[in-house]
Amino acid sequence: MFALISNVVIETIKYLGYPGIFILMTLESVNIPIPSEVVMPFSGFLALQGNLDFWLVALMGTLGNLAGSFLNYFLAEWILGIREKYKVLRIILSERHLKKTDEWFKKYGSYSIFFGRVIPVVRTFISLPAGIGKMNIGKFTYLTFFGSFLWACFLTYVGFFLGNNWTLIQDYFRQMDYIILAAIAAALLYWLLRRRKRKKDSLH
């Protein structure tokens, strides 16, 4: 599956160039499994060959991330708007959770958005809690832009530096993805067990 997606990514960039980079990075930022560790390093490799410009590649990747992040942010706002109509949403997004999310973003929002943009897996979903926490849209925009620009420049440079060996980066990032997913799953399990224990304690 990863190989198939990678081939689609490569052919899209070959055919569309800069618009292809923008589209792919937008899709990646709306939770569609398009690996930025293929999009940007391959584009960096093309920049090394003189087919694309390094800084335009990084900029298109950044703007794509920003566009996708806006879509995620407003998706979260829309979900909040219909929350009262659906019981499952009221359970998932309880008043207590919404209050905690709001407090989190007031206290750590700047750090989580900026640094979240350079952490695999996390970077794809960080815009959703920002929308749920109703983070200031101006602040969200510039933090997302600069965090995404840093990530885009790094991956583009990796492809530029490695040249024909740009695919070496894929295995490294896939391993990182597994580690981060395992950490998220462990944190979720811990939260669920803690919540269950709290409910049991409240009954006694």
Backbone as JSON Lines, residues from 0, in Angstrom:
{"i":0,"aa":"M","n":[0.84,-1.22,0.0],"ca":[0.0,0.0,0.0],"c":[0.87,1.27,0.0]}
{"i":1,"aa":"F","n":[1.91,1.26,0.86],"ca":[2.79,2.43,0.92],"c":[3.49,2.66,-0.42]}
{"i":2,"aa":"A","n":[3.92,1.53,-1.04],"ca":[4.59,1.63,-2.35],"c":[3.65,2.2,-3.4]}
{"i":3,"aa":"L","n":[2.39,1.77,-3.36],"ca":[1.4,2.27,-4.31],"c":[1.17,3.76,-4.14]}
{"i":4,"aa":"I","n":[1.0,4.18,-2.89],"ca":[0.8,5.61,-2.6],"c":[2.02,6.41,-3.04]}
{"i":5,"aa":"S","n":[3.2,5.88,-2.76],"ca":[4.45,6.57,-3.14],"c":[4.52,6.77,-4.65]}
{"i":6,"aa":"N","n":[4.14,5.74,-5.39],"ca":[4.15,5.84,-6.86],"c":[3.18,6.9,-7.36]}
{"i":7,"aa":"V","n":[1.99,6.95,-6.74],"ca":[1.0,7.96,-7.11],"c":[1.54,9.36,-6.83]}
{"i":8,"aa":"V","n":[2.18,9.52,-5.66],"ca":[2.77,10.8,-5.27],"c":[3.82,11.24,-6.3]}
{"i":9,"aa":"I","n":[4.72,10.34,-6.62],"ca":[5.81,10.65,-7.55],"c":[5.28,11.04,-8.93]}
{"i":10,"aa":"E","n":[4.33,10.26,-9.44],"ca":[3.76,10.55,-10.76],"c":[3.0,11.87,-10.76]}
{"i":11,"aa":"T","n":[2.31,12.17,-9.65],"ca":[1.57,13.43,-9.54],"c":[2.52,14.62,-9.62]}
{"i":12,"aa":"I","n":[3.63,14.54,-8.89],"ca":[4.61,15.64,-8.89],"c":[5.28,15.77,-10.26]}
{"i":13,"aa":"K","n":[5.59,14.64,-10.87],"ca":[6.2,14.67,-12.21],"c":[5.28,15.35,-13.21]}
{"i":14,"aa":"Y","n":[3.97,15.07,-13.08],"ca":[3.0,15.57,-14.06],"c":[2.58,17.02,-13.77]}
{"i":15,"aa":"L","n":[2.34,17.32,-12.49],"ca":[1.78,18.63,-12.15],"c":[2.81,19.64,-11.62]}
{"i":16,"aa":"G","n":[3.94,19.16,-11.13],"ca":[4.95,20.07,-10.59],"c":[4.5,20.73,-9.3]}
{"i":17,"aa":"Y","n":[4.66,22.05,-9.23],"ca":[4.33,22.79,-8.0],"c":[2.88,22.62,-7.56]}
{"i":18,"aa":"P","n":[1.88,22.71,-8.48],"ca":[0.5,22.48,-8.04],"c":[0.32,21.08,-7.44]}
{"i":19,"aa":"G","n":[1.04,20.1,-7.97],"ca":[0.96,18.74,-7.43],"c":[1.45,18.68,-6.0]}
{"i":20,"aa":"I","n":[2.55,19.39,-5.71],"ca":[3.08,19.45,-4.34],"c":[2.04,20.07,-3.41]}
{"i":21,"aa":"F","n":[1.45,21.19,-3.86],"ca":[0.43,21.88,-3.06],"c":[-0.76,20.96,-2.77]}
{"i":22,"aa":"I","n":[-1.27,20.3,-3.78],"ca":[-2.44,19.43,-3.62],"c":[-2.13,18.27,-2.68]}
{"i":23,"aa":"L","n":[-0.99,17.63,-2.88],"ca":[-0.62,16.47,-2.06],"c":[-0.43,16.86,-0.59]}
{"i":24,"aa":"M","n":[0.2,17.99,-0.34],"ca":[0.44,18.41,1.04],"c":[-0.85,18.91,1.69]}
{"i":25,"aa":"T","n":[-1.77,19.42,0.88],"ca":[-3.09,19.78,1.42],"c":[-3.83,18.52,1.86]}
{"i":26,"aa":"L","n":[-3.81,17.51,1.01],"ca":[-4.47,16.25,1.34],"c":[-3.85,15.61,2.58]}
{"i":27,"aa":"E","n":[-2.53,15.69,2.69],"ca":[-1.87,15.13,3.87],"c":[-2.36,15.81,5.15]}
{"i":28,"aa":"S","n":[-2.62,17.11,5.06],"ca":[-3.03,17.87,6.23],"c":[-4.5,17.72,6.58]}
{"i":29,"aa":"V","n":[-5.26,17.05,5.73],"ca":[-6.68,16.75,6.07],"c":[-6.84,15.26,6.34]}
{"i":30,"aa":"N","n":[-5.77,14.67,6.89],"ca":[-5.81,13.31,7.43],"c":[-5.87,12.21,6.37]}
{"i":31,"aa":"I","n":[-5.55,12.55,5.13],"ca":[-5.46,11.53,4.08],"c":[-4.02,11.04,4.06]}
{"i":32,"aa":"P","n":[-3.81,9.71,4.06],"ca":[-2.44,9.18,4.23],"c":[-1.52,9.39,3.04]}
{"i":33,"aa":"I","n":[-1.2,10.66,2.79],"ca":[-0.2,11.02,1.78],"c":[1.09,11.34,2.54]}
{"i":34,"aa":"P","n":[2.14,10.56,2.39],"ca":[3.36,10.77,3.19],"c":[4.19,11.96,2.74]}
{"i":35,"aa":"S","n":[4.3,12.96,3.61],"ca":[5.13,14.12,3.28],"c":[6.59,13.73,3.12]}
{"i":36,"aa":"E","n":[6.99,12.58,3.75],"ca":[8.38,12.13,3.61],"c":[8.66,11.54,2.24]}
{"i":37,"aa":"V","n":[7.63,11.46,1.39],"ca":[7.82,11.12,-0.02],"c":[7.67,12.38,-0.87]}
{"i":38,"aa":"V","n":[6.63,13.16,-0.59],"ca":[6.33,14.36,-1.38],"c":[7.52,15.33,-1.41]}
{"i":39,"aa":"M","n":[7.97,15.73,-0.22],"ca":[8.98,16.78,-0.16],"c":[10.39,16.32,-0.52]}
{"i":40,"aa":"P","n":[10.87,15.17,-0.02],"ca":[12.21,14.73,-0.45],"c":[12.31,14.47,-1.95]}
{"i":41,"aa":"F","n":[11.27,13.87,-2.54],"ca":[11.31,13.66,-3.98],"c":[11.36,14.99,-4.73]}
{"i":42,"aa":"S","n":[10.59,15.96,-4.24],"ca":[10.6,17.29,-4.85],"c":[11.97,17.96,-4.66]}
{"i":43,"aa":"G","n":[12.6,17.71,-3.5],"ca":[13.96,18.21,-3.27],"c":[14.95,17.59,-4.23]}
{"i":44,"aa":"F","n":[14.77,16.31,-4.53],"ca":[15.61,15.61,-5.5],"c":[15.46,16.24,-6.89]}
{"i":45,"aa":"L","n":[14.2,16.58,-7.25],"ca":[13.96,17.24,-8.54],"c":[14.58,18.63,-8.57]}
{"i":46,"aa":"A","n":[14.61,19.29,-7.4],"ca":[15.27,20.6,-7.32],"c":[16.77,20.47,-7.55]}
{"i":47,"aa":"L","n":[17.35,19.39,-7.02],"ca":[18.78,19.12,-7.24],"c":[19.07,18.94,-8.73]}
{"i":48,"aa":"Q","n":[18.14,18.31,-9.43],"ca":[18.32,18.07,-10.86],"c":[18.06,19.32,-11.7]}
{"i":49,"aa":"G","n":[17.52,20.36,-11.06],"ca":[17.24,21.59,-11.78],"c":[15.85,21.65,-12.38]}
{"i":50,"aa":"N","n":[15.02,20.65,-12.08],"ca":[13.66,20.64,-12.63],"c":[12.69,21.52,-11.83]}
{"i":51,"aa":"L","n":[13.0,21.74,-10.56],"ca":[12.17,22.58,-9.7],"c":[13.09,23.5,-8.91]}
{"i":52,"aa":"D","n":[12.51,24.56,-8.35],"ca":[13.27,25.49,-7.51],"c":[13.1,25.1,-6.04]}
{"i":53,"aa":"F","n":[14.21,25.01,-5.31],"ca":[14.19,24.57,-3.91],"c":[13.18,25.35,-3.08]}
{"i":54,"aa":"W","n":[13.26,26.68,-3.13],"ca":[12.43,27.51,-2.25],"c":[10.97,27.5,-2.66]}
{"i":55,"aa":"L","n":[10.7,27.38,-3.96],"ca":[9.31,27.26,-4.4],"c":[8.71,25.92,-3.96]}
{"i":56,"aa":"V","n":[9.53,24.87,-3.97],"ca":[9.08,23.56,-3.48],"c":[8.68,23.68,-2.02]}
{"i":57,"aa":"A","n":[9.57,24.26,-1.2],"ca":[9.29,24.41,0.24],"c":[8.05,25.28,0.47]}
{"i":58,"aa":"L","n":[7.91,26.35,-0.33],"ca":[6.76,27.25,-0.17],"c":[5.45,26.55,-0.53]}
{"i":59,"aa":"M","n":[5.44,25.79,-1.64],"ca":[4.23,25.07,-2.05],"c":[3.83,24.02,-1.01]}
{"i":60,"aa":"G","n":[4.84,23.34,-0.45],"ca":[4.55,22.38,0.61],"c":[3.95,23.05,1.83]}
{"i":61,"aa":"T","n":[4.5,24.21,2.18],"ca":[4.02,24.96,3.35],"c":[2.59,25.45,3.13]}
{"i":62,"aa":"L","n":[2.32,26.03,1.97],"ca":[0.98,26.55,1.67],"c":[-0.04,25.41,1.6]}
{"i":63,"aa":"G","n":[0.39,24.25,1.09],"ca":[-0.5,23.09,1.08],"c":[-0.85,22.66,2.49]}
{"i":64,"aa":"N","n":[0.15,22.6,3.36],"ca":[-0.1,22.28,4.77],"c":[-1.03,23.28,5.42]}
{"i":65,"aa":"L","n":[-0.82,24.55,5.11],"ca":[-1.65,25.6,5.7],"c":[-3.1,25.46,5.24]}
{"i":66,"aa":"A","n":[-3.3,25.22,3.95],"ca":[-4.66,25.06,3.41],"c":[-5.36,23.87,4.06]}
{"i":67,"aa":"G","n":[-4.66,22.73,4.15],"ca":[-5.24,21.55,4.78],"c":[-5.53,21.76,6.25]}
{"i":68,"aa":"S","n":[-4.65,22.5,6.92],"ca":[-4.84,22.79,8.34],"c":[-6.08,23.66,8.58]}
{"i":69,"aa":"F","n":[-6.31,24.62,7.67],"ca":[-7.53,25.43,7.75],"c":[-8.77,24.55,7.63]}
{"i":70,"aa":"L","n":[-8.74,23.63,6.67],"ca":[-9.88,22.73,6.47],"c":[-10.14,21.91,7.73]}
{"i":71,"aa":"N","n":[-9.08,21.4,8.35],"ca":[-9.23,20.64,9.59],"c":[-9.77,21.5,10.72]}
{"i":72,"aa":"Y","n":[-9.25,22.72,10.82],"ca":[-9.67,23.65,11.87],"c":[-11.17,23.94,11.76]}
{"i":73,"aa":"F","n":[-11.62,24.25,10.54],"ca":[-13.03,24.58,10.35],"c":[-13.92,23.33,10.4]}
{"i":74,"aa":"L","n":[-13.36,22.17,10.08],"ca":[-14.09,20.92,10.26],"c":[-14.39,20.71,11.74]}
{"i":75,"aa":"A","n":[-13.4,20.97,12.6],"ca":[-13.59,20.83,14.04],"c":[-14.65,21.82,14.53]}
{"i":76,"aa":"E","n":[-14.62,23.05,14.01],"ca":[-15.64,24.04,14.38],"c":[-17.03,23.58,13.96]}
{"i":77,"aa":"W","n":[-17.12,22.99,12.77],"ca":[-18.41,22.49,12.27],"c":[-18.92,21.35,13.15]}
{"i":78,"aa":"I","n":[-18.04,20.46,13.55],"ca":[-18.42,19.36,14.43],"c":[-18.96,19.89,15.75]}
{"i":79,"aa":"L","n":[-18.31,20.95,16.26],"ca":[-18.8,21.57,17.5],"c":[-20.2,22.14,17.3]}
{"i":80,"aa":"G","n":[-20.44,22.69,16.09],"ca":[-21.74,23.3,15.8],"c":[-22.87,22.29,15.77]}
{"i":81,"aa":"I","n":[-22.59,21.04,15.37],"ca":[-23.65,20.03,15.29],"c":[-23.61,19.08,16.5]}
{"i":82,"aa":"R","n":[-22.75,19.39,17.45],"ca":[-22.54,18.52,18.61],"c":[-23.83,18.2,19.37]}
{"i":83,"aa":"E","n":[-24.67,19.21,19.56],"ca":[-25.89,19.01,20.34],"c":[-26.89,18.08,19.67]}
{"i":84,"aa":"K","n":[-26.78,17.89,18.36],"ca":[-27.73,17.05,17.63],"c":[-27.46,15.56,17.78]}
{"i":85,"aa":"Y","n":[-26.21,15.22,18.13],"ca":[-25.83,13.81,18.14],"c":[-25.25,13.42,19.49]}
{"i":86,"aa":"K","n":[-25.83,12.39,20.07],"ca":[-25.42,11.95,21.4],"c":[-23.96,11.52,21.43]}
{"i":87,"aa":"V","n":[-23.53,10.8,20.37],"ca":[-22.15,10.31,20.35],"c":[-21.15,11.46,20.41]}
{"i":88,"aa":"L","n":[-21.47,12.58,19.75],"ca":[-20.58,13.75,19.8],"c":[-20.6,14.39,21.17]}
{"i":89,"aa":"R","n":[-21.77,14.37,21.83],"ca":[-21.85,14.95,23.18],"c":[-21.03,14.11,24.17]}
{"i":90,"aa":"I","n":[-20.94,12.8,23.9],"ca":[-20.14,11.92,24.77],"c":[-18.66,12.15,24.52]}
{"i":91,"aa":"I","n":[-18.28,12.15,23.24],"ca":[-16.86,12.33,22.88],"c":[-16.38,13.73,23.26]}
{"i":92,"aa":"L","n":[-17.22,14.73,22.96],"ca":[-16.87,16.12,23.24],"c":[-17.72,16.63,24.4]}
{"i":93,"aa":"S","n":[-17.52,16.05,25.56],"ca":[-18.27,16.47,26.74],"c":[-17.84,17.88,27.16]}
{"i":94,"aa":"E","n":[-18.64,18.52,27.98],"ca":[-18.32,19.87,28.44],"c":[-16.99,19.89,29.18]}
{"i":95,"aa":"R","n":[-16.72,18.83,29.93],"ca":[-15.47,18.75,30.68],"c":[-14.27,18.68,29.71]}
{"i":96,"aa":"H","n":[-14.42,17.88,28.65],"ca":[-13.33,17.76,27.67],"c":[-13.12,19.07,26.93]}
{"i":97,"aa":"L","n":[-14.23,19.72,26.57],"ca":[-14.11,21.0,25.86],"c":[-13.44,22.05,26.74]}
{"i":98,"aa":"K","n":[-13.77,22.04,28.02],"ca":[-13.17,22.99,28.95],"c":[-11.67,22.74,29.08]}
{"i":99,"aa":"K","n":[-11.3,21.45,29.18],"ca":[-9.88,21.1,29.3],"c":[-9.11,21.47,28.03]}
{"i":100,"aa":"T","n":[-9.75,21.23,26.87],"ca":[-9.11,21.58,25.6],"c":[-8.88,23.07,25.5]}
{"i":101,"aa":"D","n":[-9.9,23.84,25.92],"ca":[-9.79,25.3,25.9],"c":[-8.66,25.77,26.82]}
{"i":102,"aa":"E","n":[-8.59,25.2,28.01],"ca":[-7.54,25.56,28.96],"c":[-6.16,25.19,28.42]}
{"i":103,"aa":"W","n":[-6.08,24.0,27.78],"ca":[-4.8,23.54,27.21],"c":[-4.29,24.51,26.17]}
{"i":104,"aa":"F","n":[-5.18,24.94,25.25],"ca":[-4.74,25.82,24.17],"c":[-4.44,27.23,24.66]}
{"i":105,"aa":"K","n":[-5.09,27.64,25.73],"ca":[-4.76,28.94,26.3],"c":[-3.36,28.91,26.92]}
{"i":106,"aa":"K","n":[-3.01,27.76,27.49],"ca":[-1.73,27.63,28.18],"c":[-0.6,27.17,27.27]}
{"i":107,"aa":"Y","n":[-0.87,26.16,26.41],"ca":[0.19,25.55,25.61],"c":[-0.05,25.62,24.09]}
{"i":108,"aa":"G","n":[-1.07,26.35,23.67],"ca":[-1.45,26.37,22.27],"c":[-0.32,26.7,21.31]}
{"i":109,"aa":"S","n":[0.43,27.74,21.63],"ca":[1.52,28.18,20.75],"c":[2.55,27.08,20.56]}
{"i":110,"aa":"Y","n":[2.94,26.46,21.66],"ca":[3.96,25.4,21.58],"c":[3.43,24.18,20.82]}
{"i":111,"aa":"S","n":[2.19,23.78,21.14],"ca":[1.65,22.55,20.54],"c":[1.44,22.7,19.04]}
{"i":112,"aa":"I","n":[0.98,23.85,18.57],"ca":[0.77,24.05,17.14],"c":[2.1,24.13,16.39]}
{"i":113,"aa":"F","n":[3.03,24.92,16.91],"ca":[4.31,25.09,16.21],"c":[5.1,23.79,16.18]}
{"i":114,"aa":"F","n":[5.34,23.2,17.35],"ca":[6.16,21.99,17.4],"c":[5.4,20.76,16.89]}
{"i":115,"aa":"G","n":[4.07,20.79,16.99],"ca":[3.27,19.7,16.46],"c":[3.4,19.57,14.95]}
{"i":116,"aa":"R","n":[3.73,20.66,14.28],"ca":[3.87,20.63,12.82],"c":[5.12,19.9,12.36]}
{"i":117,"aa":"V","n":[6.06,19.66,13.27],"ca":[7.28,18.97,12.87],"c":[7.39,17.57,13.49]}
{"i":118,"aa":"I","n":[6.27,17.07,14.04],"ca":[6.25,15.72,14.61],"c":[5.39,14.83,13.71]}
{"i":119,"aa":"P","n":[5.96,13.78,13.13],"ca":[5.16,12.89,12.28],"c":[3.91,12.4,13.0]}
{"i":120,"aa":"V","n":[2.84,12.16,12.25],"ca":[1.53,11.72,12.75],"c":[0.81,12.87,13.46]}
{"i":121,"aa":"V","n":[1.44,13.43,14.51],"ca":[0.83,14.52,15.27],"c":[0.52,15.69,14.37]}
{"i":122,"aa":"R","n":[1.44,16.01,13.46],"ca":[1.3,17.19,12.6],"c":[0.05,17.14,11.74]}
{"i":123,"aa":"T","n":[-0.4,15.92,11.42],"ca":[-1.58,15.78,10.57],"c":[-2.87,16.12,11.31]}
{"i":124,"aa":"F","n":[-2.9,15.84,12.62],"ca":[-4.15,15.97,13.38],"c":[-4.2,17.16,14.33]}
{"i":125,"aa":"I","n":[-3.09,17.87,14.51],"ca":[-3.02,18.91,15.53],"c":[-4.03,20.04,15.3]}
{"i":126,"aa":"S","n":[-4.46,20.23,14.05],"ca":[-5.39,21.33,13.75],"c":[-6.79,21.05,14.3]}
{"i":127,"aa":"L","n":[-7.15,19.78,14.46],"ca":[-8.48,19.45,14.96],"c":[-8.7,19.94,16.39]}
{"i":128,"aa":"P","n":[-7.8,19.61,17.34],"ca":[-8.0,20.16,18.69],"c":[-7.88,21.68,18.74]}
{"i":129,"aa":"A","n":[-7.12,22.26,17.8],"ca":[-7.03,23.72,17.75],"c":[-8.39,24.32,17.41]}
{"i":130,"aa":"G","n":[-9.11,23.69,16.46],"ca":[-10.45,24.15,16.12],"c":[-11.43,23.92,17.25]}
{"i":131,"aa":"I","n":[-11.32,22.76,17.89],"ca":[-12.21,22.45,19.03],"c":[-11.95,23.41,20.18]}
{"i":132,"aa":"G","n":[-10.67,23.75,20.39],"ca":[-10.32,24.69,21.45],"c":[-10.53,26.15,21.06]}
{"i":133,"aa":"K","n":[-11.01,26.38,19.84],"ca":[-11.28,27.72,19.33],"c":[-10.08,28.65,19.47]}
{"i":134,"aa":"M","n":[-8.93,28.12,19.09],"ca":[-7.7,28.92,19.12],"c":[-7.84,30.11,18.18]}
{"i":135,"aa":"N","n":[-7.28,31.23,18.57],"ca":[-7.32,32.44,17.74],"c":[-6.81,32.12,16.34]}
{"i":136,"aa":"I","n":[-7.6,32.43,15.31],"ca":[-7.29,32.01,13.94],"c":[-6.02,32.69,13.41]}
{"i":137,"aa":"G","n":[-5.77,33.94,13.81],"ca":[-4.57,34.62,13.37],"c":[-3.32,33.95,13.93]}
{"i":138,"aa":"K","n":[-3.36,33.66,15.22],"ca":[-2.25,32.98,15.88],"c":[-2.05,31.59,15.29]}
{"i":139,"aa":"F","n":[-3.16,30.89,15.05],"ca":[-3.11,29.55,14.46],"c":[-2.45,29.61,13.09]}
{"i":140,"aa":"T","n":[-2.76,30.64,12.32],"ca":[-2.24,30.76,10.96],"c":[-0.73,30.92,10.93]}
{"i":141,"aa":"Y","n":[-0.21,31.88,11.7],"ca":[1.23,32.11,11.59],"c":[2.05,30.99,12.25]}
{"i":142,"aa":"L","n":[1.52,30.39,13.32],"ca":[2.24,29.27,13.93],"c":[2.26,28.05,13.01]}
{"i":143,"aa":"T","n":[1.12,27.8,12.35],"ca":[1.05,26.69,11.4],"c":[1.97,26.94,10.22]}
{"i":144,"aa":"F","n":[1.97,28.18,9.71],"ca":[2.81,28.51,8.56],"c":[4.28,28.28,8.86]}
{"i":145,"aa":"F","n":[4.76,28.85,9.96],"ca":[6.19,28.76,10.25],"c":[6.6,27.34,10.66]}
{"i":146,"aa":"G","n":[5.74,26.64,11.4],"ca":[6.04,25.25,11.74],"c":[6.08,24.38,10.49]}
{"i":147,"aa":"S","n":[5.13,24.59,9.59],"ca":[5.08,23.83,8.34],"c":[6.26,24.18,7.43]}
{"i":148,"aa":"F","n":[6.64,25.45,7.41],"ca":[7.76,25.88,6.57],"c":[9.06,25.22,7.03]}
{"i":149,"aa":"L","n":[9.22,25.13,8.35],"ca":[10.4,24.47,8.9],"c":[10.45,23.0,8.47]}
{"i":150,"aa":"W","n":[9.31,22.32,8.57],"ca":[9.23,20.91,8.18],"c":[9.46,20.74,6.68]}
{"i":151,"aa":"A","n":[8.84,21.6,5.88],"ca":[8.96,21.51,4.42],"c":[10.41,21.75,3.99]}
{"i":152,"aa":"C","n":[11.06,22.73,4.6],"ca":[12.47,23.02,4.25],"c":[13.36,21.84,4.62]}
{"i":153,"aa":"F","n":[13.13,21.27,5.8],"ca":[13.94,20.14,6.25],"c":[13.82,18.96,5.28]}
{"i":154,"aa":"L","n":[12.58,18.57,4.95],"ca":[12.38,17.42,4.07],"c":[12.87,17.69,2.65]}
{"i":155,"aa":"T","n":[12.68,18.9,2.19],"ca":[13.17,19.26,0.85],"c":[14.69,19.19,0.81]}
{"i":156,"aa":"Y","n":[15.32,19.68,1.86],"ca":[16.78,19.64,1.93],"c":[17.29,18.19,1.98]}
{"i":157,"aa":"V","n":[16.57,17.33,2.71],"ca":[16.95,15.91,2.78],"c":[17.0,15.31,1.37]}
{"i":158,"aa":"G","n":[15.95,15.57,0.59],"ca":[15.92,15.07,-0.79],"c":[17.01,15.68,-1.65]}
{"i":159,"aa":"F","n":[17.25,16.97,-1.43],"ca":[18.29,17.69,-2.18],"c":[19.67,17.14,-1.83]}
{"i":160,"aa":"F","n":[19.89,16.87,-0.55],"ca":[21.18,16.4,-0.07],"c":[21.44,14.94,-0.47]}
{"i":161,"aa":"L","n":[20.42,14.09,-0.35],"ca":[20.6,12.67,-0.63],"c":[20.6,12.35,-2.12]}
{"i":162,"aa":"G","n":[20.0,13.22,-2.93],"ca":[19.98,12.99,-4.36],"c":[19.27,11.71,-4.74]}
{"i":163,"aa":"N","n":[19.93,10.86,-5.5],"ca":[19.33,9.6,-5.94],"c":[18.95,8.67,-4.79]}
{"i":164,"aa":"N","n":[19.53,8.92,-3.62],"ca":[19.26,8.08,-2.45],"c":[18.17,8.67,-1.56]}
{"i":165,"aa":"W","n":[17.35,9.58,-2.1],"ca":[16.34,10.26,-1.28],"c":[15.35,9.28,-0.64]}
{"i":166,"aa":"T","n":[15.15,8.09,-1.22],"ca":[14.19,7.13,-0.66],"c":[14.64,6.55,0.67]}
{"i":167,"aa":"L","n":[15.93,6.72,1.03],"ca":[16.43,6.2,2.3],"c":[15.68,6.78,3.49]}
{"i":168,"aa":"I","n":[15.17,8.01,3.33],"ca":[14.49,8.68,4.43],"c":[13.16,8.01,4.78]}
{"i":169,"aa":"Q","n":[12.56,7.31,3.82],"ca":[11.23,6.73,4.03],"c":[11.21,5.71,5.17]}
{"i":170,"aa":"D","n":[12.18,4.8,5.19],"ca":[12.22,3.77,6.22],"c":[12.38,4.37,7.61]}
{"i":171,"aa":"Y","n":[13.22,5.39,7.71],"ca":[13.44,6.06,8.99],"c":[12.15,6.68,9.51]}
{"i":172,"aa":"F","n":[11.43,7.39,8.64],"ca":[10.21,8.04,9.09],"c":[9.08,7.05,9.35]}
{"i":173,"aa":"R","n":[9.05,5.95,8.62],"ca":[8.03,4.94,8.89],"c":[8.24,4.35,10.28]}
{"i":174,"aa":"Q","n":[9.49,4.13,10.66],"ca":[9.78,3.63,12.0],"c":[9.34,4.65,13.06]}
{"i":175,"aa":"M","n":[9.59,5.93,12.77],"ca":[9.16,6.98,13.69],"c":[7.64,7.01,13.82]}
{"i":176,"aa":"D","n":[6.94,6.82,12.7],"ca":[5.48,6.78,12.71],"c":[4.98,5.68,13.64]}
{"i":177,"aa":"Y","n":[5.58,4.5,13.55],"ca":[5.16,3.38,14.4],"c":[5.36,3.7,15.87]}
{"i":178,"aa":"I","n":[6.51,4.29,16.19],"ca":[6.81,4.64,17.58],"c":[5.81,5.66,18.12]}
{"i":179,"aa":"I","n":[5.53,6.69,17.31],"ca":[4.6,7.74,17.74],"c":[3.19,7.2,17.87]}
{"i":180,"aa":"L","n":[2.77,6.36,16.91],"ca":[1.44,5.75,17.0],"c":[1.31,4.88,18.24]}
{"i":181,"aa":"A","n":[2.37,4.14,18.56],"ca":[2.36,3.3,19.77],"c":[2.25,4.17,21.02]}
{"i":182,"aa":"A","n":[2.96,5.3,21.03],"ca":[2.91,6.21,22.18],"c":[1.52,6.81,22.34]}
{"i":183,"aa":"I","n":[0.9,7.18,21.2],"ca":[-0.46,7.75,21.24],"c":[-1.46,6.7,21.74]}
{"i":184,"aa":"A","n":[-1.31,5.46,21.24],"ca":[-2.2,4.38,21.66],"c":[-2.06,4.1,23.15]}
{"i":185,"aa":"A","n":[-0.82,4.12,23.65],"ca":[-0.57,3.9,25.07],"c":[-1.19,5.01,25.91]}
{"i":186,"aa":"A","n":[-1.03,6.26,25.43],"ca":[-1.61,7.4,26.15],"c":[-3.13,7.32,26.17]}
{"i":187,"aa":"L","n":[-3.73,6.9,25.05],"ca":[-5.19,6.76,24.98],"c":[-5.68,5.66,25.91]}
{"i":188,"aa":"L","n":[-4.96,4.54,25.92],"ca":[-5.32,3.43,26.81],"c":[-5.24,3.86,28.27]}
{"i":189,"aa":"Y","n":[-4.17,4.58,28.6],"ca":[-4.01,5.09,29.97],"c":[-5.16,6.01,30.35]}
{"i":190,"aa":"W","n":[-5.55,6.87,29.42],"ca":[-6.64,7.82,29.67],"c":[-7.97,7.07,29.89]}
{"i":191,"aa":"L","n":[-8.21,6.05,29.05],"ca":[-9.45,5.28,29.18],"c":[-9.5,4.51,30.5]}
{"i":192,"aa":"L","n":[-8.37,3.9,30.89],"ca":[-8.32,3.16,32.15],"c":[-8.49,4.1,33.34]}
{"i":193,"aa":"R","n":[-7.88,5.26,33.25],"ca":[-7.99,6.24,34.33],"c":[-9.43,6.76,34.45]}
{"i":194,"aa":"R","n":[-10.05,6.97,33.31],"ca":[-11.44,7.44,33.3],"c":[-12.37,6.38,33.89]}
{"i":195,"aa":"R","n":[-12.11,5.12,33.53],"ca":[-12.92,4.03,34.05],"c":[-12.77,3.91,35.57]}
{"i":196,"aa":"K","n":[-11.55,4.03,36.06],"ca":[-11.29,3.97,37.49],"c":[-11.98,5.11,38.23]}
{"i":197,"aa":"R","n":[-11.94,6.3,37.61],"ca":[-12.58,7.46,38.23],"c":[-14.09,7.24,38.35]}
{"i":198,"aa":"K","n":[-14.68,6.62,37.32],"ca":[-16.12,6.35,37.37],"c":[-16.46,5.35,38.47]}
{"i":199,"aa":"K","n":[-15.59,4.31,38.6],"ca":[-15.82,3.31,39.63],"c":[-15.71,3.92,41.01]}
{"i":200,"aa":"D","n":[-14.7,4.79,41.2],"ca":[-14.5,5.44,42.5],"c":[-15.68,6.33,42.86]}
{"i":201,"aa":"S","n":[-16.28,6.96,41.85],"ca":[-17.4,7.86,42.11],"c":[-18.66,7.11,42.53]}
{"i":202,"aa":"L","n":[-18.72,5.8,42.19],"ca":[-19.87,4.99,42.56],"c":[-19.79,4.48,43.99]}
{"i":203,"aa":"H","n":[-18.62,4.52,44.58],"ca":[-18.42,4.03,45.96],"c":[-18.47,5.16,46.97]}
